[in-house]
Amino acid sequence: MRGGYSRSSRAKRKDSEKDMAAAADNREKLQQKQIDEEDVCPICQDEFLQKPEPLTYCKYGCGNSVHVKCMKIGAEHQRTTGETIVKCPLVEWTLDHFRN
């Protein structure tokens, strides 16, 4: 047993992730929150309006924005930890358009 996980605990975690994705598919999508002058990316902490870059946002949990490039880095990190569904860095809810 490596890392304290057994085969059954990994299977339970994947089932839980599938349940979260199914719940997200049936939930009403939030609108992207308006970006104010002092708003920053939760990953890199750069101000959104100082240097405009492509953004994505949490559709189901909080509506907050994140740089696409930062979310891709975060998604890759989550994948290395065994996650199959990328989660919002603020509320850890699914960002469907980055799903594996």
Rosetta blueprint (number, residue, H / E / L):
1 M L
2 R L
3 G L
4 G L
5 Y L
6 S L
7 R H
8 S H
9 S H
10 R H
11 A H
12 K H
13 R H
14 K H
15 D H
16 S H
17 E H
18 K H
19 D H
20 M H
21 A H
22 A H
23 A H
24 A H
25 D H
26 N L
27 R L
28 E L
29 K L
30 L L
31 Q L
32 Q L
33 K L
34 Q L
35 I L
36 D L
37 E L
38 E L
39 D L
40 V E
41 C L
42 P L
43 I L
44 C L
45 Q L
46 D L
47 E E
48 F L
49 L L
50 Q L
51 K L
52 P L
53 E L
54 P L
55 L E
56 T E
57 Y E
58 C L
59 K L
60 Y L
61 G L
62 C L
63 G L
64 N L
65 S E
66 V E
67 H E
68 V H
69 K H
70 C H
71 M H
72 K H
73 I H
74 G H
75 A H
76 E H
77 H H
78 Q H
79 R H
80 T H
81 T L
82 G L
83 E L
84 T L
85 I L
86 V L
87 K E
88 C L
89 P L
90 L L
91 V L
92 E L
93 W L
94 T E
95 L L
96 D H
97 H H
98 F H
99 R L
100 N L
